[in-house]
Amino acid sequence: AAADPASVAPGSLEGGSWCNEHMLHERLDIIEEKVIKTVEHLESEVKSLLNIISETTLNIPTVPGTPLTDIFDGEY
């Protein structure tokens, strides 16, 4: 009956374990949220940098007859 939450006495070891597990999950949720926000921010920064690089390469004057080089290998 120790696995039954209703049978766990208040202040017992099993109850403390549940409380610690609950706190751990709350902390993990906070960390997960921060990681997601960080990844979204980094994705935005990378897109910005790729746009800047793309615009810069379009403005580079080329000598007539020189083949253009796709620095993105056609991926963007």
N, C-alpha and C positions, 0 to 999 in steps of 0.2 A: 504493500500500500504506500510505500515511500515515493513511488512515481506519481501517485495521485496528488495533484496540487492542493486539494481540499484537506488531505490528511497531514500536510506539513504544518507543524506547530510554528507559531510566530517566533522569530528569533532563533530558529533551529539552523543547523548548518546548510540544509537544503534550501531554505528560504533565502539565506545570505547568498548562496550560489546563484539563485535565480536573479536576485537583485544585481549582483555583479555582472551577470550575463546581459541583463537589460541595459545597464549603464554602458557596457562594452558595445552593444548594438547601437546605442544612441551616438557614441563617439565615432563608430564606424560610419554611420549615416552622415555625420558632419564631415568626416574626412572624404567620403565619397562625393558629397556635394562640392567641396573645395576642389577636388581633383577634376570633376566635370567642368566647373567654371574655369579652371586653369587651362584645360584642354581647349575649351571654346575660345578663350582669349588667345592662346597660341595659334589656333587655326586661323583666327582673324588676322593676326600678325603675319603669318606665313602668306596668306592671300594678298595682303597689302604689299609685302616685299616682292612677291611674284609679279604683281601688277606694275610696281615701280621698275623692276628689271625688264619686263616686257615693253613698257613705254620707252625706257632708255634705249633698248636695242632697236626700236623702230626709228628713233631720232638720230642714230649714228649714220653719218654720211658714208656712202659707199662709192668706191671707184667703179665707173662703168665697166661691166664685164666681170666683176668680182662676184662669185657665187655667194648667195646669202646662207648663213649658217643658222639653223634652228637650235638655239641653246637648250630648248625644252624637249627636243626630240619628238615634237608633235603631240606631247601630252597635254598641253594647255592652250 
